[in-house]
Amino acid sequence: MSDLLPEALADYLIKRDNQRAQRVQEFLTKLTPRERGLVHDAAVMGFFQGLQRDRDDSMPKDAQTVALVIDACFAYEDLYPHVNADLAPHPATSTYTVETPRHEDWGRWSPVMDDTDWARERWQTAIEHSPGRRFRMVRADTVYTVTAEHNPNEET
């Protein structure tokens, strides 16, 4: 037992710390490698920028903070490779589908759609047809990232 805290409280605090750490890990594993890299680069640089800030200064707005962090990441290309990586040649795309539970698991109820309004209409139609059934609209985002390229016409 701790001299400062009752044992039950110390156990509770340790349990909550472990739960928070597990939640963070679960969040990070859901991200793509690029997203994890971006979160890492921005978080480290944001923490570093926070340490450099004069405590007498007022806190900048969120947009200013983001701009400061990204600008600082650009200044140290080798330390923050994900922020400095070439962006994908194709823009990210999103598709939508409506899902409903089937045998304990969510399953697709509608076709895959690339239009948000159409997907929302399908979702609302599903609810109107089966108001006692659970439905959800799911967005899938695809990001194209070039990881290697060969160009035989390029001079060396």
Phi, psi and omega in degrees: 000141179283147176288337185265326184234146172297150184302318180298320179291318178299317178298318179298314181296321177295317179299315179296320176301316180295321178296318179295317180297320179294320179296319177298314181298318178297320178297312183296325180289340178280346182276154173289163178304321179294316179298318177299318179297318179295317178298316179300306184301313182291322180294316180296314181293322178298318178296316180298315178297323178296323179291329182280345186289137175287125185292345176280340179287152175285158179285133177288160177293164182305313182298322178293320179297314179300315180298318178298316182294313181295318177300318179293323176297322177296328182290337182236069186304320184290333181275337185232068187294331183287323177292325184269001180291151174298138178285159182300145179289342179245139178292156176298147178238156178232141172234160184228151173209157176256134181237156176217151180292137175224117179051053176078347180243150176287136178227157182291132178253333184237169173289168175282132184234150178252012181240121183299315182296318180296317179297318179296321177297317179297321179296313180294323177297319179299317180295318179296321181286326182224073185296341180271000184255148178278139176222153172216148176260129186242132175255133174247124180256134178241128177242130179262123180234125177283121179255342176201151181211141176235126179229098183292345180275352182279130179283145179256000000 
